[in-house]
Amino acid sequence: MPRFLAMICAGLLVCVAPAFATSSGPSTHTRTLNVRGIGQQAPAGDVDASNGNACNASDWVDNCPSGDCQCIEFTGVTGSVSGIKGPVTISDFFVTSDQGVNPATEPAVGDSPSPSCNLFLGVLTVITNSGSQSRTINLIGTTCKHVIGVSARNPTGTHDKDLISGGWGISDQPAPNPDTSGWGELVGQLIHSTNALSLKLTGTVTQ
């Protein structure tokens, strides 16, 4: 009988140990971050004038390939993350928009709408769980002018918004707390008249 019980216990350990190891390790989930805010020219102290007026918030955004950039700070920012309970705080949201990089190099035909897209680099910090967890996210992508109302009387159309597309990744500077990796795609829009931004980041996060 003791030998039989020992065999049962050994079998239970074999079954339980892998399950315990799996549950205690890192887990990977699909997450969606929704962000809203208002863009404005960043204060002089947040602009690197020696680098084409790029933002100096981090090494990631302190880049201006063409030498003609604008640093934009987003204020009044709100956010939500799928699968995360409790409040989400978005802070230190800066974007360097390169005014000199436009893939639409062919000019407008006649009086038609003038094509315009620009490269951008961005950075923001996401704080969750009542401030106990923090992750800095790097952004990269393009903004492209969207026009409506093109007609014979209004051949250039009306610039109503910019369409945004690109990608994102969790930065190692500063190190995420707790240790987290992740990346994915982003889409959004910026209303031309109000600079109101809505952005959606979707991807994979491992923690």
ABEGO torsion letter per residue (X at the ends): XAAAAAAAAAAAAAAAAAAAAAAABBBBBBBBBBBBBBBBBBBAAABBAABGGBBAABAAABBBAAGBBBBBBBBGBBBBBBGBBEBBBBBGBBBBBBAABBABABBBBEABBBBBBBBBBBBBBBBBGGGABBBBBBBBEBBBBBBBGBBAABAAEBBABBBBBEBBBBBAOBBBOBBBBEBEBBBEBBBAAAGBBBBBBBEBBBX
